[in-house]
């Protein structure tokens, strides 16, 4: 039985918890960081004026005593720590004076964060008022996952303004909800582990064009906003997940459903028969299958658009509104031709011409009743009739199900910044000097990193991407040497391996086999080697080319020759002696 206790806590103590990594967020039910600057400043102002504020609710984590999962109050807690760390100013423009708070000052001096400079700061007295402010914190202990979901659901029915989709998701946990969330995260680029430290939330939260909070995901770079399908605020309010929920439900059901609030409400209502029907359909269709199909179709639509936005192609340049309804029927048209009929696009440029101004076609219904199931089906057939000639037979299942899409590559690059031990980015295998010869030491390190990631534990998987510079200096050097303009993904720069293939006088296929041969001839443990080789993949990634090395979970310690390697943060380290090797072995023993 769960136990609830009151724990009045000063802001200074809360910041210490944050600095010590004791505060965690569970993405299965928590939203992203969504408060506006005005909301943050109003909250800080309330504290400085010693006004009462809502209580914080946290649950002690079973994994480690003394660490807490935030159930209610994530926006407030992050606002507190971000104000202290100088991410924004209070009303009137005064920043927090970090010189009067040793803990935060030491973190800044260690380079853990960089604060903004403000023209003036709050006084030392106000710093004391802020840090000494006592918050009402309630702690739940011995609570089950089901109880946490129920509590979160109840909290979010007490009138806090949530979008329809956020309201549907609050406290609901099943395979359909998880599937929609995972696909949506992958498309936005904020995919991550389910539970992560509060300090990592900026890395998976969305910066609106006018907000500039410093969050990692830039709304105007996300597929939905970049193509005008949704607005940046729609993205913040999870309307992208509403679109994906509709798409997933239609695909797995094998039929087009009505696009309406009521229909989605029924699907998310665990007491409704529609929810049971969709869950059964998902089990039969397969979560991974529908995810791969959706990402493949989106990749193909993106390739058709090229440097243009889908909105400008479909409507011309005068359209200002979002168009999720029309996008959905266009998507289903692509899905039918690419997936069901197993065709492929003959020419992306001619297909772009075919869909030019399609929204102005009088045979395409864009009226208020266009969301009805039968009207949607009619629109899909009309669009298929317009574009069908641009598709030819010969579509390959391997292109859909066995490869990383562009979305997958971008997701992995962004995820690498949060989950350092499980991901590695490498610019390539050539030296960045005048010789441009193969760097055998770099190749060896890549292969040692494969074994190090594999030694993370029984359920630990990871990836290495070749073609991404992990240092700005390397990206600049490559741009100068090879004339390649890097593509920015988050804070990382994709330089590709196509340039290296050209320098070596090899085709991309030959370069790919060169990497395979390096791994095949290495002293990696045979099981790991075999499984890694079976999953090595290539993606053209906007013509730059990247190779993805997937490290599957292992059942035992992996070796590089006689040596054992492990990951220490983003570093590959050799185990030093029998004790460290034994510690690694225990990760696979269940002890």
MITIKOL-388382 format. One record per residue (C-alpha): chain; residue number from 1; x, y, z; residue in one letter. Coordinates in steps of 0.2 Angstrom, whole numbers, always signed. Layout:
BEGIN
(atom A, NUM, (X, Y, Z), A)
...
***
This chain:
BEGIN
(atom A, 1, (+0, +0, +0), X)
(atom A, 2, (+7, +17, -5), X)
(atom A, 3, (+12, +30, +9), X)
(atom A, 4, (+10, +49, +7), X)
(atom A, 5, (+21, +60, +17), X)
(atom A, 6, (+23, +79, +18), X)
(atom A, 7, (+41, +86, +15), X)
(atom A, 8, (+42, +105, +16), X)
(atom A, 9, (+58, +109, +6), X)
(atom A, 10, (+67, +125, +2), X)
(atom A, 11, (+72, +129, -16), X)
(atom A, 12, (+90, +128, -11), X)
(atom A, 13, (+87, +110, -6), X)
(atom A, 14, (+77, +106, -22), X)
(atom A, 15, (+92, +114, -33), X)
(atom A, 16, (+104, +102, -23), X)
(atom A, 17, (+93, +87, -28), X)
(atom A, 18, (+93, +93, -46), X)
(atom A, 19, (+112, +95, -46), X)
(atom A, 20, (+114, +78, -38), X)
(atom A, 21, (+104, +70, -52), X)
(atom A, 22, (+90, +65, -40), X)
(atom A, 23, (+75, +71, -50), X)
(atom A, 24, (+68, +61, -64), X)
(atom A, 25, (+54, +63, -77), X)
(atom A, 26, (+44, +48, -84), X)
(atom A, 27, (+40, +52, -102), X)
(atom A, 28, (+26, +39, -103), X)
(atom A, 29, (+15, +51, -95), X)
(atom A, 30, (+24, +68, -93), X)
(atom A, 31, (+23, +82, -106), X)
(atom A, 32, (+37, +91, -113), X)
(atom A, 33, (+43, +108, -106), X)
(atom A, 34, (+29, +120, -112), X)
(atom A, 35, (+29, +135, -101), X)
(atom A, 36, (+30, +152, -110), X)
(atom A, 37, (+43, +165, -104), X)
(atom A, 38, (+28, +175, -97), X)
(atom A, 39, (+22, +160, -86), X)
(atom A, 40, (+40, +157, -80), X)
(atom A, 41, (+42, +175, -75), X)
(atom A, 42, (+25, +175, -66), X)
(atom A, 43, (+30, +160, -56), X)
(atom A, 44, (+47, +167, -51), X)
(atom A, 45, (+38, +183, -47), X)
(atom A, 46, (+26, +174, -35), X)
(atom A, 47, (+41, +166, -26), X)
(atom A, 48, (+50, +183, -24), X)
(atom A, 49, (+34, +190, -17), X)
(atom A, 50, (+32, +175, -5), X)
(atom A, 51, (+15, +171, -12), X)
(atom A, 52, (+9, +153, -10), X)
(atom A, 53, (+11, +141, -25), X)
(atom A, 54, (+4, +124, -29), X)
(atom A, 55, (+13, +109, -21), X)
(atom A, 56, (+25, +97, -29), X)
(atom A, 57, (+21, +79, -30), X)
(atom A, 58, (+35, +66, -32), X)
(atom A, 59, (+37, +47, -30), X)
(atom A, 60, (+52, +39, -23), X)
(atom A, 61, (+60, +28, -36), X)
(atom A, 62, (+61, +9, -32), X)
(atom A, 63, (+77, +8, -42), X)
(atom A, 64, (+87, +19, -30), X)
(atom A, 65, (+81, +26, -13), X)
(atom A, 66, (+83, +45, -12), X)
(atom A, 67, (+79, +48, -30), X)
(atom A, 68, (+62, +54, -36), X)
(atom A, 69, (+50, +53, -51), X)
(atom A, 70, (+41, +70, -53), X)
(atom A, 71, (+22, +66, -55), X)
(atom A, 72, (+16, +84, -54), X)
(atom A, 73, (+26, +100, -54), X)
(atom A, 74, (+39, +97, -68), X)
(atom A, 75, (+36, +114, -76), X)
(atom A, 76, (+38, +123, -59), X)
(atom A, 77, (+54, +113, -54), X)
(atom A, 78, (+62, +116, -71), X)
(atom A, 79, (+58, +135, -70), X)
(atom A, 80, (+66, +136, -53), X)
(atom A, 81, (+83, +128, -59), X)
(atom A, 82, (+83, +137, -76), X)
(atom A, 83, (+80, +154, -67), X)
(atom A, 84, (+95, +150, -55), X)
(atom A, 85, (+106, +145, -70), X)
(atom A, 86, (+102, +161, -79), X)
(atom A, 87, (+91, +154, -93), X)
(atom A, 88, (+79, +169, -92), X)
(atom A, 89, (+77, +184, -81), X)
(atom A, 90, (+63, +189, -69), X)
(atom A, 91, (+50, +202, -73), X)
(atom A, 92, (+59, +218, -77), X)
(atom A, 93, (+75, +210, -84), X)
(atom A, 94, (+84, +206, -68), X)
(atom A, 95, (+94, +189, -68), X)
(atom A, 96, (+98, +178, -53), X)
(atom A, 97, (+114, +183, -45), X)
(atom A, 98, (+124, +166, -45), X)
(atom A, 99, (+138, +174, -35), X)
(atom A, 100, (+127, +172, -19), X)
(atom A, 101, (+124, +153, -22), X)
(atom A, 102, (+139, +143, -20), X)
(atom A, 103, (+132, +126, -27), X)
(atom A, 104, (+126, +134, -43), X)
(atom A, 105, (+142, +145, -45), X)
(atom A, 106, (+153, +129, -43), X)
(atom A, 107, (+143, +120, -57), X)
(atom A, 108, (+145, +135, -68), X)
(atom A, 109, (+164, +136, -65), X)
(atom A, 110, (+165, +118, -69), X)
(atom A, 111, (+157, +121, -86), X)
(atom A, 112, (+141, +111, -82), X)
(atom A, 113, (+131, +126, -88), X)
(atom A, 114, (+133, +143, -96), X)
(atom A, 115, (+122, +157, -89), X)
(atom A, 116, (+116, +172, -99), X)
(atom A, 117, (+123, +189, -95), X)
(atom A, 118, (+110, +201, -89), X)
(atom A, 119, (+111, +220, -88), X)
(atom A, 120, (+107, +219, -69), X)
(atom A, 121, (+103, +206, -56), X)
(atom A, 122, (+92, +203, -42), X)
(atom A, 123, (+99, +209, -25), X)
(atom A, 124, (+107, +197, -12), X)
(atom A, 125, (+92, +199, -1), X)
(atom A, 126, (+81, +193, -15), X)
(atom A, 127, (+93, +179, -19), X)
(atom A, 128, (+90, +174, +0), X)
(atom A, 129, (+71, +175, -2), X)
(atom A, 130, (+71, +164, -17), X)
(atom A, 131, (+83, +151, -10), X)
(atom A, 132, (+75, +150, +7), X)
(atom A, 133, (+57, +149, +0), X)
(atom A, 134, (+49, +133, +7), X)
(atom A, 135, (+39, +123, -6), X)
(atom A, 136, (+26, +111, -1), X)
(atom A, 137, (+32, +94, -7), X)
(atom A, 138, (+23, +78, -5), X)
(atom A, 139, (+32, +61, -7), X)
(atom A, 140, (+23, +45, -11), X)
(atom A, 141, (+32, +29, -7), X)
(atom A, 142, (+29, +11, -11), X)
(atom A, 143, (+18, +16, -26), X)
(atom A, 144, (+14, +5, -41), X)
(atom A, 145, (+15, +10, -59), X)
(atom A, 146, (-3, +8, -60), X)
(atom A, 147, (-6, +20, -45), X)
(atom A, 148, (+6, +33, -53), X)
(atom A, 149, (-4, +33, -69), X)
(atom A, 150, (-20, +34, -60), X)
(atom A, 151, (-14, +49, -49), X)
(atom A, 152, (-7, +58, -64), X)
(atom A, 153, (-24, +55, -73), X)
(atom A, 154, (-34, +63, -59), X)
(atom A, 155, (-22, +78, -57), X)
(atom A, 156, (-24, +82, -75), X)
(atom A, 157, (-43, +82, -74), X)
(atom A, 158, (-43, +96, -61), X)
(atom A, 159, (-44, +110, -74), X)
(atom A, 160, (-26, +113, -80), X)
(atom A, 161, (-26, +118, -98), X)
(atom A, 162, (-21, +103, -108), X)
(atom A, 163, (-24, +101, -127), X)
(atom A, 164, (-37, +87, -132), X)
(atom A, 165, (-22, +75, -136), X)
(atom A, 166, (-13, +79, -119), X)
(atom A, 167, (-29, +76, -110), X)
(atom A, 168, (-32, +59, -119), X)
(atom A, 169, (-15, +53, -115), X)
(atom A, 170, (-15, +59, -97), X)
(atom A, 171, (-13, +43, -86), X)
(atom A, 172, (-17, +31, -101), X)
(atom A, 173, (-5, +17, -103), X)
(atom A, 174, (-7, +4, -117), X)
(atom A, 175, (+2, -3, -132), X)
(atom A, 176, (-7, +9, -144), X)
(atom A, 177, (-3, +25, -133), X)
(atom A, 178, (+15, +19, -132), X)
(atom A, 179, (+16, +16, -151), X)
(atom A, 180, (+9, +33, -155), X)
(atom A, 181, (+21, +41, -143), X)
(atom A, 182, (+36, +32, -149), X)
(atom A, 183, (+33, +36, -167), X)
(atom A, 184, (+29, +54, -163), X)
(atom A, 185, (+45, +56, -153), X)
(atom A, 186, (+55, +49, -167), X)
(atom A, 187, (+48, +61, -180), X)
(atom A, 188, (+50, +76, -169), X)
(atom A, 189, (+68, +70, -165), X)
(atom A, 190, (+65, +69, -146), X)
(atom A, 191, (+66, +50, -144), X)
(atom A, 192, (+74, +45, -128), X)
(atom A, 193, (+73, +32, -114), X)
(atom A, 194, (+57, +33, -104), X)
(atom A, 195, (+64, +39, -88), X)
(atom A, 196, (+77, +53, -88), X)
(atom A, 197, (+84, +66, -77), X)
(atom A, 198, (+75, +83, -76), X)
(atom A, 199, (+91, +91, -82), X)
(atom A, 200, (+89, +82, -99), X)
(atom A, 201, (+72, +88, -102), X)
(atom A, 202, (+78, +103, -112), X)
(atom A, 203, (+86, +91, -124), X)
(atom A, 204, (+69, +83, -129), X)
(atom A, 205, (+58, +99, -128), X)
(atom A, 206, (+53, +111, -141), X)
(atom A, 207, (+59, +129, -144), X)
(atom A, 208, (+45, +139, -153), X)
(atom A, 209, (+52, +151, -166), X)
(atom A, 210, (+48, +166, -154), X)
(atom A, 211, (+52, +158, -138), X)
(atom A, 212, (+71, +155, -138), X)
(atom A, 213, (+72, +145, -122), X)
(atom A, 214, (+87, +136, -128), X)
(atom A, 215, (+78, +119, -130), X)
(atom A, 216, (+86, +106, -142), X)
(atom A, 217, (+71, +103, -153), X)
(atom A, 218, (+68, +118, -165), X)
(atom A, 219, (+50, +118, -170), X)
(atom A, 220, (+53, +125, -187), X)
(atom A, 221, (+65, +111, -191), X)
(atom A, 222, (+53, +97, -187), X)
(atom A, 223, (+44, +88, -202), X)
(atom A, 224, (+27, +94, -197), X)
(atom A, 225, (+31, +113, -195), X)
(atom A, 226, (+44, +113, -209), X)
(atom A, 227, (+31, +107, -221), X)
(atom A, 228, (+17, +119, -214), X)
(atom A, 229, (+6, +104, -209), X)
(atom A, 230, (+5, +110, -191), X)
(atom A, 231, (+10, +126, -183), X)
(atom A, 232, (+24, +127, -170), X)
(atom A, 233, (+11, +130, -156), X)
(atom A, 234, (+1, +114, -163), X)
(atom A, 235, (+17, +105, -161), X)
(atom A, 236, (+19, +111, -143), X)
(atom A, 237, (+1, +105, -139), X)
(atom A, 238, (+5, +88, -146), X)
(atom A, 239, (-6, +89, -161), X)
(atom A, 240, (+7, +79, -170), X)
(atom A, 241, (+3, +64, -159), X)
(atom A, 242, (-16, +67, -163), X)
(atom A, 243, (-11, +66, -182), X)
(atom A, 244, (-1, +50, -179), X)
(atom A, 245, (-15, +42, -168), X)
(atom A, 246, (-27, +44, -183), X)
(atom A, 247, (-14, +37, -195), X)
(atom A, 248, (-9, +22, -185), X)
(atom A, 249, (-28, +18, -181), X)
(atom A, 250, (-32, +18, -200), X)
(atom A, 251, (-17, +8, -205), X)
(atom A, 252, (-19, -6, -192), X)
(atom A, 253, (-38, -7, -194), X)
(atom A, 254, (-36, -9, -213), X)
(atom A, 255, (-49, +5, -215), X)
(atom A, 256, (-51, +24, -215), X)
(atom A, 257, (-60, +30, -199), X)
(atom A, 258, (-68, +47, -197), X)
(atom A, 259, (-56, +60, -192), X)
(atom A, 260, (-64, +68, -176), X)
(atom A, 261, (-62, +72, -158), X)
(atom A, 262, (-75, +59, -153), X)
(atom A, 263, (-67, +45, -163), X)
(atom A, 264, (-50, +48, -155), X)
(atom A, 265, (-58, +50, -137), X)
(atom A, 266, (-66, +33, -139), X)
(atom A, 267, (-49, +25, -145), X)
(atom A, 268, (-40, +32, -129), X)
(atom A, 269, (-54, +27, -117), X)
(atom A, 270, (-50, +10, -110), X)
(atom A, 271, (-68, +7, -106), X)
(atom A, 272, (-73, +9, -124), X)
(atom A, 273, (-75, -6, -136), X)
(atom A, 274, (-66, +5, -149), X)
(atom A, 275, (-51, +5, -138), X)
(atom A, 276, (-51, -14, -137), X)
(atom A, 277, (-54, -16, -156), X)
(atom A, 278, (-39, -5, -160), X)
(atom A, 279, (-28, -13, -147), X)
(atom A, 280, (-32, -30, -155), X)
(atom A, 281, (-28, -23, -172), X)
(atom A, 282, (-11, -17, -167), X)
(atom A, 283, (-7, -34, -159), X)
(atom A, 284, (-11, -42, -176), X)
(atom A, 285, (-2, -29, -187), X)
(atom A, 286, (+13, -26, -176), X)
(atom A, 287, (+20, -10, -168), X)
(atom A, 288, (+37, -11, -176), X)
(atom A, 289, (+29, -14, -194), X)
(atom A, 290, (+17, +1, -193), X)
(atom A, 291, (+31, +12, -186), X)
(atom A, 292, (+43, +7, -200), X)
(atom A, 293, (+29, +10, -214), X)
(atom A, 294, (+25, +27, -207), X)
(atom A, 295, (+43, +33, -206), X)
(atom A, 296, (+46, +26, -224), X)
(atom A, 297, (+31, +35, -231), X)
(atom A, 298, (+36, +52, -222), X)
(atom A, 299, (+54, +50, -229), X)
(atom A, 300, (+47, +48, -247), X)
(atom A, 301, (+36, +63, -245), X)
(atom A, 302, (+51, +73, -238), X)
(atom A, 303, (+61, +67, -253), X)
(atom A, 304, (+47, +73, -265), X)
(atom A, 305, (+47, +90, -257), X)
(atom A, 306, (+66, +92, -258), X)
(atom A, 307, (+70, +110, -253), X)
(atom A, 308, (+52, +116, -254), X)
(atom A, 309, (+39, +115, -240), X)
(atom A, 310, (+24, +103, -244), X)
(atom A, 311, (+12, +118, -240), X)
(atom A, 312, (+19, +128, -254), X)
(atom A, 313, (+18, +113, -266), X)
(atom A, 314, (+0, +109, -262), X)
(atom A, 315, (-7, +127, -260), X)
(atom A, 316, (+5, +139, -268), X)
(atom A, 317, (+13, +153, -257), X)
(atom A, 318, (-3, +161, -251), X)
(atom A, 319, (-9, +147, -239), X)
(atom A, 320, (-6, +152, -221), X)
(atom A, 321, (-16, +139, -212), X)
(atom A, 322, (-10, +122, -206), X)
(atom A, 323, (-18, +107, -216), X)
(atom A, 324, (-17, +91, -205), X)
(atom A, 325, (-33, +84, -213), X)
(atom A, 326, (-27, +86, -231), X)
(atom A, 327, (-10, +79, -226), X)
(atom A, 328, (-18, +63, -219), X)
(atom A, 329, (-27, +59, -235), X)
(atom A, 330, (-11, +62, -245), X)
(atom A, 331, (-1, +51, -233), X)
(atom A, 332, (-14, +37, -235), X)
(atom A, 333, (-12, +39, -254), X)
(atom A, 334, (+7, +36, -253), X)
(atom A, 335, (+5, +22, -240), X)
(atom A, 336, (-7, +13, -252), X)
(atom A, 337, (+5, +14, -267), X)
(atom A, 338, (+21, +12, -258), X)
(atom A, 339, (+16, -1, -245), X)
(atom A, 340, (+0, -10, -250), X)
(atom A, 341, (+4, -10, -269), X)
(atom A, 342, (+23, -12, -266), X)
(atom A, 343, (+28, +1, -279), X)
(atom A, 344, (+41, +14, -279), X)
(atom A, 345, (+43, +32, -285), X)
(atom A, 346, (+49, +33, -302), X)
(atom A, 347, (+55, +51, -302), X)
(atom A, 348, (+53, +63, -287), X)
(atom A, 349, (+53, +79, -297), X)
(atom A, 350, (+39, +74, -308), X)
(atom A, 351, (+29, +68, -293), X)
(atom A, 352, (+32, +85, -285), X)
(atom A, 353, (+24, +93, -301), X)
(atom A, 354, (+10, +81, -301), X)
(atom A, 355, (+5, +86, -283), X)
(atom A, 356, (+8, +105, -287), X)
(atom A, 357, (-8, +115, -282), X)
(atom A, 358, (-17, +99, -278), X)
(atom A, 359, (-27, +108, -264), X)
(atom A, 360, (-35, +119, -278), X)
(atom A, 361, (-41, +104, -287), X)
(atom A, 362, (-60, +105, -286), X)
(atom A, 363, (-61, +86, -286), X)
(atom A, 364, (-52, +86, -269), X)
(atom A, 365, (-64, +90, -255), X)
(atom A, 366, (-57, +102, -242), X)
(atom A, 367, (-73, +107, -234), X)
(atom A, 368, (-79, +105, -217), X)
(atom A, 369, (-86, +87, -220), X)
(atom A, 370, (-70, +81, -228), X)
(atom A, 371, (-66, +72, -211), X)
(atom A, 372, (-80, +60, -213), X)
(atom A, 373, (-74, +42, -217), X)
(atom A, 374, (-82, +41, -234), X)
(atom A, 375, (-76, +58, -239), X)
(atom A, 376, (-58, +54, -234), X)
(atom A, 377, (-59, +38, -244), X)
(atom A, 378, (-65, +48, -259), X)
(atom A, 379, (-51, +60, -257), X)
(atom A, 380, (-38, +46, -256), X)
(atom A, 381, (-44, +39, -272), X)
(atom A, 382, (-44, +56, -281), X)
(atom A, 383, (-26, +59, -276), X)
(atom A, 384, (-21, +41, -280), X)
(atom A, 385, (-28, +44, -298), X)
(atom A, 386, (-18, +60, -299), X)
(atom A, 387, (-1, +53, -294), X)
(atom A, 388, (-2, +34, -298), X)
(atom A, 389, (+7, +36, -315), X)
(atom A, 390, (+22, +43, -305), X)
(atom A, 391, (+24, +26, -296), X)
(atom A, 392, (+31, +10, -304), X)
(atom A, 393, (+32, -8, -298), X)
(atom A, 394, (+48, -16, -290), X)
(atom A, 395, (+46, -9, -273), X)
(atom A, 396, (+57, -19, -261), X)
(atom A, 397, (+52, -24, -243), X)
(atom A, 398, (+70, -21, -238), X)
(atom A, 399, (+68, -3, -241), X)
(atom A, 400, (+53, -2, -230), X)
(atom A, 401, (+57, -14, -215), X)
(atom A, 402, (+75, -18, -215), X)
(atom A, 403, (+83, -1, -216), X)
(atom A, 404, (+86, +15, -206), X)
(atom A, 405, (+76, +29, -213), X)
(atom A, 406, (+82, +47, -212), X)
(atom A, 407, (+70, +50, -197), X)
(atom A, 408, (+79, +35, -188), X)
(atom A, 409, (+96, +43, -192), X)
(atom A, 410, (+91, +60, -185), X)
(atom A, 411, (+83, +52, -170), X)
(atom A, 412, (+99, +42, -166), X)
(atom A, 413, (+110, +58, -168), X)
(atom A, 414, (+99, +68, -156), X)
(atom A, 415, (+98, +53, -144), X)
(atom A, 416, (+117, +51, -143), X)
(atom A, 417, (+118, +68, -134), X)
(atom A, 418, (+107, +61, -120), X)
(atom A, 419, (+112, +43, -119), X)
(atom A, 420, (+131, +45, -121), X)
(atom A, 421, (+136, +27, -116), X)
(atom A, 422, (+125, +19, -129), X)
(atom A, 423, (+129, +29, -144), X)
(atom A, 424, (+145, +35, -153), X)
(atom A, 425, (+147, +47, -168), X)
(atom A, 426, (+162, +46, -180), X)
(atom A, 427, (+166, +58, -194), X)
(atom A, 428, (+173, +43, -204), X)
(atom A, 429, (+189, +32, -206), X)
(atom A, 430, (+201, +44, -215), X)
(atom A, 431, (+214, +55, -207), X)
(atom A, 432, (+210, +73, -208), X)
(atom A, 433, (+228, +78, -214), X)
(atom A, 434, (+235, +80, -231), X)
(atom A, 435, (+237, +61, -233), X)
(atom A, 436, (+218, +57, -232), X)
(atom A, 437, (+223, +39, -229), X)
(atom A, 438, (+214, +26, -219), X)
(atom A, 439, (+216, +29, -200), X)
(atom A, 440, (+219, +12, -193), X)
(atom A, 441, (+219, +18, -175), X)
(atom A, 442, (+202, +26, -178), X)
(atom A, 443, (+195, +10, -186), X)
(atom A, 444, (+201, +0, -171), X)
(atom A, 445, (+193, +12, -159), X)
(atom A, 446, (+177, +11, -168), X)
(atom A, 447, (+177, -8, -166), X)
(atom A, 448, (+182, -8, -148), X)
(atom A, 449, (+168, +4, -145), X)
(atom A, 450, (+156, -9, -152), X)
(atom A, 451, (+162, -21, -139), X)
(atom A, 452, (+161, -8, -125), X)
(atom A, 453, (+143, -4, -129), X)
(atom A, 454, (+139, -22, -129), X)
(atom A, 455, (+146, -23, -112), X)
(atom A, 456, (+133, -11, -105), X)
(atom A, 457, (+122, -26, -99), X)
(atom A, 458, (+110, -39, -105), X)
(atom A, 459, (+96, -27, -111), X)
(atom A, 460, (+108, -14, -117), X)
(atom A, 461, (+108, -10, -136), X)
(atom A, 462, (+117, +5, -145), X)
(atom A, 463, (+122, +12, -161), X)
(atom A, 464, (+138, +20, -170), X)
(atom A, 465, (+135, +31, -184), X)
(atom A, 466, (+149, +35, -197), X)
(atom A, 467, (+148, +51, -206), X)
(atom A, 468, (+144, +63, -191), X)
(atom A, 469, (+157, +74, -184), X)
(atom A, 470, (+157, +74, -165), X)
(atom A, 471, (+168, +90, -164), X)
(atom A, 472, (+165, +107, -173), X)
(atom A, 473, (+184, +108, -177), X)
(atom A, 474, (+183, +91, -187), X)
(atom A, 475, (+167, +98, -196), X)
(atom A, 476, (+176, +114, -201), X)
(atom A, 477, (+191, +104, -206), X)
(atom A, 478, (+181, +92, -217), X)
(atom A, 479, (+172, +107, -225), X)
(atom A, 480, (+188, +115, -230), X)
(atom A, 481, (+197, +99, -236), X)
(atom A, 482, (+182, +90, -245), X)
(atom A, 483, (+171, +105, -249), X)
(atom A, 484, (+156, +97, -240), X)
(atom A, 485, (+143, +108, -232), X)
(atom A, 486, (+138, +99, -216), X)
(atom A, 487, (+120, +96, -212), X)
(atom A, 488, (+115, +102, -194), X)
(atom A, 489, (+105, +89, -183), X)
(atom A, 490, (+103, +96, -166), X)
(atom A, 491, (+121, +102, -161), X)
(atom A, 492, (+129, +89, -172), X)
(atom A, 493, (+135, +91, -190), X)
(atom A, 494, (+133, +77, -203), X)
(atom A, 495, (+147, +77, -215), X)
(atom A, 496, (+144, +60, -223), X)
(atom A, 497, (+155, +46, -229), X)
(atom A, 498, (+151, +48, -248), X)
(atom A, 499, (+166, +61, -248), X)
(atom A, 500, (+178, +47, -241), X)
(atom A, 501, (+172, +35, -254), X)
(atom A, 502, (+176, +47, -267), X)
(atom A, 503, (+193, +51, -260), X)
(atom A, 504, (+197, +32, -259), X)
(atom A, 505, (+191, +30, -277), X)
(atom A, 506, (+177, +18, -271), X)
(atom A, 507, (+159, +17, -274), X)
(atom A, 508, (+147, +18, -259), X)
(atom A, 509, (+144, -1, -260), X)
(atom A, 510, (+163, -4, -260), X)
(atom A, 511, (+165, +8, -245), X)
(atom A, 512, (+151, -1, -236), X)
(atom A, 513, (+160, -18, -239), X)
(atom A, 514, (+176, -10, -233), X)
(atom A, 515, (+168, -7, -216), X)
(atom A, 516, (+160, -24, -216), X)
(atom A, 517, (+177, -32, -219), X)
(atom A, 518, (+186, -22, -206), X)
(atom A, 519, (+173, -28, -193), X)
(atom A, 520, (+173, -46, -200), X)
(atom A, 521, (+192, -47, -199), X)
(atom A, 522, (+193, -40, -181), X)
(atom A, 523, (+196, -49, -165), X)
(atom A, 524, (+178, -46, -158), X)
(atom A, 525, (+168, -60, -149), X)
(atom A, 526, (+161, -70, -163), X)
(atom A, 527, (+143, -69, -158), X)
(atom A, 528, (+144, -50, -156), X)
(atom A, 529, (+153, -49, -173), X)
(atom A, 530, (+140, -59, -182), X)
(atom A, 531, (+125, -50, -175), X)
(atom A, 532, (+133, -33, -178), X)
(atom A, 533, (+137, -38, -196), X)
(atom A, 534, (+119, -44, -199), X)
(atom A, 535, (+113, -26, -194), X)
(atom A, 536, (+125, -15, -202), X)
(atom A, 537, (+115, -2, -213), X)
(atom A, 538, (+117, +13, -225), X)
(atom A, 539, (+107, +28, -227), X)
(atom A, 540, (+110, +41, -241), X)
(atom A, 541, (+105, +55, -229), X)
(atom A, 542, (+102, +70, -241), X)
(atom A, 543, (+116, +63, -252), X)
(atom A, 544, (+130, +64, -239), X)
(atom A, 545, (+128, +45, -234), X)
(atom A, 546, (+130, +38, -217), X)
(atom A, 547, (+133, +20, -210), X)
(atom A, 548, (+124, +14, -195), X)
(atom A, 549, (+132, +1, -184), X)
(atom A, 550, (+119, -7, -173), X)
(atom A, 551, (+125, -16, -157), X)
(atom A, 552, (+112, -28, -152), X)
(atom A, 553, (+110, -33, -133), X)
(atom A, 554, (+121, -48, -128), X)
(atom A, 555, (+120, -62, -116), X)
(atom A, 556, (+138, -62, -110), X)
(atom A, 557, (+153, -51, -109), X)
(atom A, 558, (+160, -47, -126), X)
(atom A, 559, (+179, -46, -130), X)
(atom A, 560, (+191, -37, -141), X)
(atom A, 561, (+204, -51, -143), X)
(atom A, 562, (+209, -54, -124), X)
(atom A, 563, (+203, -37, -118), X)
(atom A, 564, (+187, -31, -111), X)
(atom A, 565, (+181, -13, -115), X)
(atom A, 566, (+166, -3, -107), X)
(atom A, 567, (+159, +14, -109), X)
(atom A, 568, (+162, +28, -96), X)
(atom A, 569, (+151, +42, -102), X)
(atom A, 570, (+155, +45, -120), X)
(atom A, 571, (+173, +37, -118), X)
(atom A, 572, (+178, +19, -122), X)
(atom A, 573, (+189, +12, -108), X)
(atom A, 574, (+199, -4, -106), X)
(atom A, 575, (+194, -14, -90), X)
(atom A, 576, (+208, -13, -78), X)
(atom A, 577, (+211, -30, -70), X)
(atom A, 578, (+200, -44, -64), X)
(atom A, 579, (+189, -34, -52), X)
(atom A, 580, (+182, -22, -66), X)
(atom A, 581, (+180, -37, -78), X)
(atom A, 582, (+170, -46, -64), X)
(atom A, 583, (+159, -30, -62), X)
(atom A, 584, (+155, -30, -80), X)
(atom A, 585, (+151, -49, -80), X)
(atom A, 586, (+139, -46, -66), X)
(atom A, 587, (+129, -35, -78), X)
(atom A, 588, (+124, -51, -87), X)
(atom A, 589, (+122, -63, -72), X)
(atom A, 590, (+106, -55, -65), X)
(atom A, 591, (+114, -53, -48), X)
***
